[in-house]
């Protein structure tokens, strides 16, 4: 069975790209995973810690396609 692919993201990048207010911290959920279907993002999930994010990646057997 082929692994589902994902990209990891950090809220600071989104905040900067989208020009969100400096104080916006996404309620502390700053470590993200984008689930992919080909090159398309089909879902985003956010976590409060990097450890939680990588536990989800391992649990769902995801392949991270960006560094």
Protein Blocks (a to p, Z undefined) as FASTA:
>chain_A
ZZdddddddfklmmmmnopafklgggopabccdddehjacfbdcddfbfklmmmmmmmno
pacfbZZ
